[in-house]
Amino acid sequence: MFFDLLSKLQTMLSPRQDPEPSAPAYEFCPRCEANLTLQKGYSNTLPYWVCLGCGEMLINPELESESGILWQCDNCEAVLNVQKGFSEGCGEWQCTECGYPNKISSRELYRTVDEYEADLRNPFKGLSNKDLLEVSAYQTEEQINGREDIAVVRDPDTGRRYIRKFLTTYEKSIYEHIMAHPIPNMPRIEALYESANCLIVIESYIAGETVEELLANGPLPEKQGLFIAREVCRILENLHGQPVSIVHRDIKPANIIITPENAVFLLDMNVAKWYDPDETDDTRYLGTQYYAAPEQVGYGLSASSVKADIYACGMLLNVMLTGAFPKEKKAEGQAWSIIERCIRLNADERFTAEELRKELEQLQ
């Protein structure tokens, strides 16, 4: 990515002189007025600085450029101009920060940062004409919770409703696997399109209320909470029982929906991963606070496995029965002894999905 340096004159690093000669000279962000001098790591000798207040990239006037263009890595956003050996006539440059090969072509020049950021937000960038026509055929009915990345759409030919998602965090092969091998009580994947900026997922629309919505009225009756937890375990048995186990990694009230027929569905596979027994740590720490197992956020004894989903199930059950997390209020009786084993630090001491389902069946 690259920007015309002339368009960045208004965001150059420049000191604001204090009228008192003896007072220290401070430097301020021209966009948000943040005091750059007080930002950790800042120095006006740097070729560029990303303001910690507003995220604006500020260019030092002394940054050398043959043509007045700032070249930036498409992968890690490091400035290429300052990398040793870089030349604007090289045609392609491998970023020394992350190793990504960047095409150096003025034909792809961004005139402003706003133009570049708009391009980053374009979910259809890079799609083939065929894929673009197929995706565009779905008519948007409403955005889910006002979000731009999730919408209810309708196929005008069949009248059927679907959910369309723009995912920037995903494991494409998992979606491809579930598309070819649907998991009972999970949305069916109807189509996948990968653009330059995201994975576009078209999946079946599931009508109903999420557990999060049900909990807005307070804790659930014990019978209902146990039923939902058991049904989630059934879904996890299927996920974990694939030829290579799939770890969901985001079991939480917002991702569980109850249909009018009282069927339980598990949603959202965007942070799911294939289980790899040889991993010693997750390459990316993903999940939802309090529901994510310690190993998902770097505090466990190993990389996350299927037992991470059991941890989340224990948290989920406690929240459904009490309206709170265990550190705030523990469930009572035998339910707590089951939850306590689910959320142990040592993942090996937790139940499997099948074991947990059978334990919950004993509480009926």
URQUIQUI-V811228 format. One line per field, one symbol per residue. ss: DSSP state (A for helix, B for strand, O for the rest). psi: psi as a letter, one per 20 degrees, with the letter a starting at -180 (. if undefined). A space follows every 50 residues. Layout:
ss = ???
psi = ???
This chain:
ss = OBBBAAAAAAABOOBBOOOOOOOOOBBBOOOOOOBAAAOOOOOOOOOBBB OOOOOOBBBOOOOOOOOOBBBBOOOOOOBOOOOOOOOOOOOBBBOOOOOO BBBOOAAAOBOOAAAAAAAAAOOOOOOOAAAAAAAAABBBBBBAAAOOOB BBBBBOOOOOBBBBBBBOOOOAAAAAAAAAOOOOOBOOBBBBBBOOOOBB BBBBOOOOBBAAAAAOOOOOOAAAAAAAAAAAAAAAAAAAOOOOOBBOOO OOAAABBBOOOOOBBBOOOOOOBBOOOOOOOOOOOOOOOOOOOAAAAOOO OOOOOOAAAAAAAAAAAAAAAAOOOOOOOOOOAAAAAAAAAAOOOOAAAO OOAAAAAAAAAOOO
psi = qqqohhijhikqopqopqhohiqqpqpqpigijqohhippiqpjiqhrpo pigijppppphippphjkpopppigijqphhippippijigqpopigijp oppnpiikpphrhhgghhhhioijpiqrhghggggihpppgqppkjqhip qprpohgiiqqrppqopiorohhghgghghmqppkqppohqppoahirpo porqpoqapqhghhihjrqqqgggghgggghhhgghhgghjqgppppgjl orhijpqprhjkqpqprojhjqqppoiipiqphpoqapphhpqhhhkjja iarqahihhhghhgggggghhijrqhigpqrqbhhhhgghhhkqgohhir rrhgggghghhii.
